[in-house]
Amino acid sequence: MDKTKALIGSALMAASAAGIIPAYSTEPQPCGGLEDYSNQSAPKTIASKEITAFAYTFEHMGAVPSLKSRGDYYATVANDDPYQGRCTFKLTKNGQQADFQVSCSNEMQGRDFDAKGTVGVDALDELQAIIDKENVARLNGFYRRNSALGNSFSLKINYASGEMITAGGEGGISVVPDGGLPEQSFKALFTKLITQTGQPIPSIYPPADTIGHLELKFVNNHPEAGFPAGLYLLQYLHFENEEYACVSIVPADGGEKRMISMDLTKQEVKALQDLIMKENLLRLSGYTVRKPELGDQVFRVEIGFENRQAIRAEAQGDESVLPSKYWTNGKPFVEFFSQAAKKHGKTFP
């Protein structure tokens, strides 16, 4: 056996001894080939429901998020997922409580995220509910690897009964188990635990109360939605100590353009910022689909912050180019400016 084979064999036998993978052939597979070291005899059901320790580590390289349009076009959007790079989730029983820890390191973006705390033992029950729903026990003994890059995961769950669930993979997308992993469910639970303990979730976007301007342009072709059909332009601008809004509509029936301007109170600005966050407009950052040959639909949003950062999204074409998430028909914003105009003795639209 040459030196390379000896090193690979030693590494695999060490992993086997640690209970990570079963002891199969130590002969290396052809470059790029998928090596399956799964232990098919590992139990696929767990009798106990009492978790004593949970650890899940994962890494995805080069993930580029996208958002689907209503017509199944896909557009790249900003990645605001705090769980990027290499992340580890841990939850351990501690008497009548549970200690959690989250650690993420993203060298490519230079972003690190760490959080830890103590919560009620019911967090372990919530975790077990995910494990039951997603049938995580089916993964017990799973382990694959290949020489590709991009994905890795390691899962270990200990039960009071002495039972365990262990699984792992390293390499390309082919090392991910059939049926996928309950990663999103794990993320949702640990996000809940972090916020429950009063810790912030990192975001690439500045706080909502630092929004300095908004420009929202869109066409409403459906008056049955509760507001007139036409081309809307809704603008808000914070300038020194002034809060200024200018809104207009070009009616779809060819009528004359209507435009009003007004000063907003600080309470109204706060309500507008809350509405922007509630409607998840920030999640559209980077979305761009241009198909002008399909129709006259226009959609554009720009939100600027006091630190000069901004998010932008736009679409041109028919309704199929509009994002399928985070945008309905603009009615909430029309209603906001309509109510503000009324308070200022004006009418819109």
ROSE-723505 format. One record per residue (C-alpha): residue in one letter; z, x, y. Coordinates in steps of 0.05 Angstrom, whole numbers. Each point is the difference from the previous one (the first is absolute). Layout:
<pts>
+------+--------+--------+--------+
| type |      Z |      X |      Y |
+------+--------+--------+--------+
|    A |      Z |      X |      Y |
...
+------+--------+--------+--------+
</pts>
This chain:
<pts>
+------+--------+--------+--------+
| type |      Z |      X |      Y |
+------+--------+--------+--------+
|    M |      0 |      0 |      0 |
|    D |    -19 |     29 |     68 |
|    K |     47 |      4 |     60 |
|    T |    -27 |    -63 |     33 |
|    K |      9 |    -42 |    -62 |
|    A |     70 |     28 |    -10 |
|    L |     21 |    -19 |     70 |
|    I |    -27 |    -71 |     -6 |
|    G |     33 |     -9 |    -67 |
|    S |     67 |     25 |     26 |
|    A |     -3 |    -48 |     58 |
|    L |    -15 |    -60 |    -44 |
|    M |     54 |     17 |    -50 |
|    A |     50 |      7 |     56 |
|    A |    -20 |    -69 |     27 |
|    S |      7 |    -28 |    -70 |
|    A |     69 |     30 |     -8 |
|    A |     21 |    -33 |     65 |
|    G |    -21 |    -68 |    -26 |
|    I |    -58 |     -7 |     49 |
|    I |    -57 |      1 |    -50 |
|    P |     -3 |      0 |    -76 |
|    A |    -17 |     64 |    -38 |
|    Y |    -73 |     -3 |    -18 |
|    S |    -53 |     54 |     -4 |
|    T |     10 |     58 |     48 |
|    E |    -73 |     18 |     -1 |
|    P |    -32 |     -9 |     69 |
|    Q |    -54 |    -53 |      9 |
|    P |    -68 |     16 |     31 |
|    C |      2 |      9 |     76 |
|    G |      2 |    -69 |     33 |
|    G |     15 |    -36 |    -66 |
|    L |     55 |    -51 |     -4 |
|    E |     60 |     21 |    -41 |
|    D |     42 |    -57 |    -27 |
|    Y |     70 |     19 |    -22 |
|    S |     26 |    -71 |     -2 |
|    N |     53 |    -16 |    -51 |
|    Q |    -27 |    -63 |    -32 |
|    S |     64 |    -10 |    -41 |
|    A |     44 |     -4 |     62 |
|    P |     33 |    -69 |      5 |
|    K |    -40 |    -48 |     44 |
|    T |     59 |    -48 |     10 |
|    I |     69 |     14 |     29 |
|    A |     58 |    -45 |    -20 |
|    S |     47 |     21 |     56 |
|    K |     -5 |    -28 |     71 |
|    E |     51 |     47 |     30 |
|    I |    -33 |     58 |     35 |
|    T |     43 |     61 |     13 |
|    A |    -52 |     46 |     31 |
|    F |    -71 |     -7 |     24 |
|    A |    -48 |     54 |     25 |
|    Y |    -73 |     -8 |     18 |
|    T |    -42 |     56 |     30 |
|    F |    -73 |     -8 |     20 |
|    E |    -54 |     37 |     38 |
|    H |    -68 |    -21 |     24 |
|    M |    -47 |     49 |     34 |
|    G |    -54 |    -21 |     48 |
|    A |     14 |    -75 |     -1 |
|    V |    -40 |    -34 |     54 |
|    P |     21 |    -72 |     14 |
|    S |    -52 |    -53 |     14 |
|    L |     -1 |    -73 |     21 |
|    K |    -48 |    -51 |    -28 |
|    S |    -39 |    -46 |     45 |
|    R |    -11 |    -73 |    -14 |
|    G |    -69 |     19 |    -27 |
|    D |     27 |     55 |    -46 |
|    Y |    -19 |     58 |     46 |
|    Y |     52 |     55 |      0 |
|    A |     23 |     38 |     62 |
|    T |     45 |     60 |      4 |
|    V |     66 |    -14 |     36 |
|    A |     59 |     43 |     22 |
|    N |     49 |     19 |    -55 |
|    D |     69 |    -22 |     22 |
|    D |     31 |      2 |    -69 |
|    P |     65 |     39 |      6 |
|    Y |     -3 |     18 |    -74 |
|    Q |    -54 |     52 |      3 |
|    G |     -7 |     68 |    -33 |
|    R |     52 |     14 |    -54 |
|    C |     55 |    -53 |     -2 |
|    T |     62 |    -11 |    -43 |
|    F |     39 |    -65 |     -6 |
|    K |     69 |      3 |    -31 |
|    L |     52 |    -55 |    -13 |
|    T |     64 |     16 |    -38 |
|    K |     58 |    -44 |    -19 |
|    N |     66 |     20 |     32 |
|    G |     55 |    -47 |    -23 |
|    Q |    -12 |    -67 |     34 |
|    Q |    -50 |     31 |     47 |
|    A |    -66 |     37 |     -5 |
|    D |    -23 |     63 |     35 |
|    F |    -72 |      6 |     20 |
|    Q |    -42 |     58 |     26 |
|    V |    -71 |      4 |     26 |
|    S |    -35 |     66 |     13 |
|    C |    -73 |      9 |     21 |
|    S |    -38 |     62 |     21 |
|    N |    -71 |     -1 |     26 |
|    E |    -23 |     70 |     15 |
|    M |    -69 |    -21 |     22 |
|    Q |     26 |    -44 |     56 |
|    G |     64 |     39 |     12 |
|    R |     42 |    -62 |    -11 |
|    D |     65 |     -1 |    -38 |
|    F |     43 |    -61 |    -13 |
|    D |     70 |     -1 |    -29 |
|    A |     49 |    -57 |     -7 |
|    K |     62 |    -13 |    -42 |
|    G |     57 |    -48 |     -3 |
|    T |     46 |    -44 |    -41 |
|    V |    -14 |    -73 |    -14 |
|    G |     27 |    -55 |    -45 |
|    V |     -9 |      6 |    -75 |
|    D |    -46 |    -61 |      4 |
|    A |    -55 |     49 |     22 |
|    L |     -2 |     23 |    -73 |
|    D |     -9 |    -73 |    -22 |
|    E |    -59 |     -6 |     48 |
|    L |    -29 |     63 |    -29 |
|    Q |      8 |    -26 |    -71 |
|    A |    -35 |    -65 |     21 |
|    I |    -60 |     42 |     21 |
|    I |      2 |     38 |    -65 |
|    D |      1 |    -65 |    -39 |
|    K |    -55 |    -33 |     41 |
|    E |    -46 |     61 |     -3 |
|    N |     17 |     14 |    -73 |
|    V |     16 |     72 |     17 |
|    A |     28 |     12 |    -70 |
|    R |    -72 |      1 |    -26 |
|    L |     -7 |     68 |     35 |
|    N |     55 |     32 |    -41 |
|    G |    -26 |     65 |    -30 |
|    F |    -63 |      1 |     41 |
|    Y |    -24 |     68 |     23 |
|    R |    -70 |     24 |     18 |
|    R |    -27 |     59 |     38 |
|    N |    -65 |     34 |     18 |
|    S |    -24 |     55 |     45 |
|    A |    -22 |    -46 |     56 |
|    L |     41 |     -9 |     64 |
|    G |     23 |    -61 |     38 |
|    N |     53 |    -37 |    -40 |
|    S |     67 |     13 |    -32 |
|    F |     60 |    -42 |    -18 |
|    S |     64 |      6 |    -38 |
|    L |     45 |    -59 |    -19 |
|    K |     68 |      3 |    -32 |
|    I |     48 |    -59 |     -9 |
|    N |     67 |      6 |    -34 |
|    Y |     39 |    -60 |    -28 |
|    A |     74 |     -9 |    -16 |
|    S |    -20 |    -11 |    -72 |
|    G |    -28 |     70 |     -5 |
|    E |    -72 |    -27 |      0 |
|    M |    -51 |     34 |     45 |
|    I |    -69 |    -11 |     29 |
|    T |    -39 |     64 |     15 |
|    A |    -72 |      8 |     21 |
|    G |    -43 |     47 |     39 |
|    G |    -69 |     25 |     17 |
|    E |    -34 |     55 |     39 |
|    G |    -73 |     10 |     20 |
|    G |    -55 |    -48 |     20 |
|    I |     -1 |    -76 |      2 |
|    S |     -9 |     -2 |    -76 |
|    V |     73 |     20 |    -10 |
|    V |     23 |    -66 |     30 |
|    P |     20 |    -50 |    -55 |
|    D |    -45 |    -59 |    -15 |
|    G |     27 |    -58 |     41 |
|    G |     25 |     48 |     54 |
|    L |     70 |     14 |     24 |
|    P |     48 |    -46 |     38 |
|    E |      1 |     49 |     58 |
|    Q |     -8 |    -53 |     54 |
|    S |     59 |    -39 |    -28 |
|    F |     43 |     62 |     -1 |
|    K |    -21 |     16 |     71 |
|    A |     18 |    -70 |     23 |
|    L |     69 |      4 |    -32 |
|    F |     17 |     68 |     30 |
|    T |    -27 |    -22 |     68 |
|    K |     49 |    -58 |     -4 |
|    L |     58 |     46 |    -17 |
|    I |    -17 |     47 |     57 |
|    T |     -3 |    -55 |     52 |
|    Q |     61 |    -34 |    -30 |
|    T |     40 |     63 |     16 |
|    G |    -26 |      1 |     71 |
|    Q |    -46 |     59 |     -6 |
|    P |    -69 |      1 |     33 |
|    I |    -66 |      1 |    -39 |
|    P |    -45 |     53 |     31 |
|    S |    -65 |    -23 |     31 |
|    I |    -59 |     35 |     32 |
|    Y |      4 |    -52 |     56 |
|    P |     48 |      3 |     58 |
|    P |     52 |    -55 |      9 |
|    A |    -26 |    -69 |     19 |
|    D |     39 |      1 |     66 |
|    T |    -44 |     58 |     24 |
|    I |    -65 |    -39 |     -2 |
|    G |    -34 |     12 |     67 |
|    H |    -64 |    -40 |     -6 |
|    L |    -37 |    -49 |    -44 |
|    E |    -73 |    -20 |     -1 |
|    L |    -20 |    -52 |    -50 |
|    K |    -72 |    -26 |     -1 |
|    F |    -25 |    -51 |    -52 |
|    V |    -44 |    -60 |    -11 |
|    N |     28 |    -67 |    -23 |
|    N |    -54 |    -40 |    -34 |
|    H |     47 |    -53 |    -27 |
|    P |     28 |    -47 |     54 |
|    E |     32 |    -40 |    -57 |
|    A |     50 |     57 |     -4 |
|    G |     33 |    -29 |     62 |
|    F |    -29 |     39 |     58 |
|    P |    -69 |     -1 |     34 |
|    A |    -59 |     36 |    -30 |
|    G |    -24 |     60 |     40 |
|    L |      7 |     74 |     15 |
|    Y |     71 |     19 |     17 |
|    L |     25 |     63 |     36 |
|    L |     75 |      7 |      4 |
|    Q |     29 |     59 |     38 |
|    Y |     69 |     25 |     17 |
|    L |     16 |     62 |     40 |
|    H |     66 |     34 |     17 |
|    F |     -8 |     39 |     65 |
|    E |     61 |     34 |     30 |
|    N |     48 |    -58 |     11 |
|    E |    -53 |    -55 |     -7 |
|    E |    -17 |    -42 |    -61 |
|    Y |    -69 |    -29 |     10 |
|    A |    -44 |    -45 |    -43 |
|    C |    -72 |    -22 |      8 |
|    V |    -31 |    -50 |    -49 |
|    S |    -68 |    -32 |     -3 |
|    I |    -46 |    -44 |    -42 |
|    V |    -75 |     -9 |      0 |
|    P |     -9 |    -70 |    -31 |
|    A |    -45 |     -5 |    -60 |
|    D |    -35 |    -61 |     31 |
|    G |    -28 |     43 |     55 |
|    G |     50 |    -22 |     53 |
|    E |     24 |     45 |     56 |
|    K |     46 |     58 |    -16 |
|    R |     73 |    -16 |     14 |
|    M |     49 |     56 |     18 |
|    I |     71 |      3 |     25 |
|    S |     48 |     57 |     15 |
|    M |     76 |      1 |      6 |
|    D |     61 |     43 |      1 |
|    L |     44 |     -3 |    -63 |
|    T |     75 |      2 |     -2 |
|    K |     35 |     52 |    -42 |
|    Q |     20 |    -55 |    -49 |
|    E |    -73 |    -20 |     -7 |
|    V |    -21 |     72 |    -12 |
|    K |     53 |      7 |    -54 |
|    A |    -26 |    -64 |    -32 |
|    L |    -71 |     27 |      1 |
|    Q |     21 |     65 |    -32 |
|    D |     37 |    -38 |    -54 |
|    L |    -62 |    -42 |    -12 |
|    I |    -43 |     62 |     -8 |
|    M |     48 |     26 |    -53 |
|    K |      7 |    -68 |    -34 |
|    E |    -76 |     -7 |     -6 |
|    N |     -4 |     71 |    -28 |
|    L |    -55 |     21 |     48 |
|    L |     21 |     73 |     -7 |
|    R |    -22 |     -4 |    -73 |
|    L |    -72 |     -7 |     24 |
|    S |      0 |     69 |     31 |
|    G |    -66 |     34 |    -15 |
|    Y |    -34 |    -61 |    -29 |
|    T |    -74 |      1 |     18 |
|    V |    -56 |    -43 |    -29 |
|    R |    -64 |     -6 |     39 |
|    K |    -54 |    -48 |    -26 |
|    P |    -29 |    -28 |     65 |
|    E |    -63 |    -23 |    -37 |
|    L |     43 |    -52 |    -36 |
|    G |     23 |    -40 |     60 |
|    D |     34 |     -2 |     68 |
|    Q |     72 |      5 |    -22 |
|    V |     39 |     50 |     43 |
|    F |     69 |     27 |    -15 |
|    R |     36 |     57 |     35 |
|    V |     72 |     20 |      9 |
|    E |     29 |     59 |     37 |
|    I |     75 |     11 |      7 |
|    G |     26 |     58 |     41 |
|    F |     70 |     28 |      2 |
|    E |     38 |     34 |     56 |
|    N |     -7 |     68 |    -35 |
|    R |    -76 |     -8 |      6 |
|    Q |    -10 |    -14 |    -74 |
|    A |    -46 |    -58 |    -15 |
|    I |    -27 |    -41 |    -58 |
|    R |    -69 |    -29 |     -1 |
|    A |    -39 |    -47 |    -46 |
|    E |    -65 |    -36 |      6 |
|    A |    -52 |    -41 |    -37 |
|    Q |    -69 |    -27 |     17 |
|    G |    -42 |    -49 |    -40 |
|    D |     17 |    -67 |    -31 |
|    E |     68 |    -21 |    -26 |
|    S |    -10 |     42 |    -63 |
|    V |     14 |     63 |     41 |
|    L |     69 |    -23 |     22 |
|    P |     61 |     30 |    -35 |
|    S |     26 |    -43 |    -57 |
|    K |     72 |     19 |     17 |
|    Y |     40 |      5 |     65 |
|    W |    -48 |    -44 |     39 |
|    T |     -7 |    -75 |     -2 |
|    N |    -36 |    -30 |     59 |
|    G |     38 |     23 |     62 |
|    K |     35 |    -66 |      9 |
|    P |     70 |     30 |      6 |
|    F |    -22 |     44 |     58 |
|    V |    -37 |    -57 |     35 |
|    E |     62 |    -43 |     -7 |
|    F |     44 |     56 |     29 |
|    F |    -43 |     10 |     62 |
|    S |     -9 |    -76 |      7 |
|    Q |     76 |    -10 |      2 |
|    A |      8 |     59 |     48 |
|    A |    -53 |    -28 |     46 |
|    K |     34 |    -68 |      0 |
|    K |     66 |     32 |     22 |
|    H |    -38 |     32 |     58 |
|    G |    -32 |    -65 |     21 |
|    K |    -68 |     16 |    -30 |
|    T |    -43 |    -26 |    -56 |
|    F |    -31 |     38 |    -57 |
|    P |    -47 |     -7 |    -35 |
+------+--------+--------+--------+
</pts>
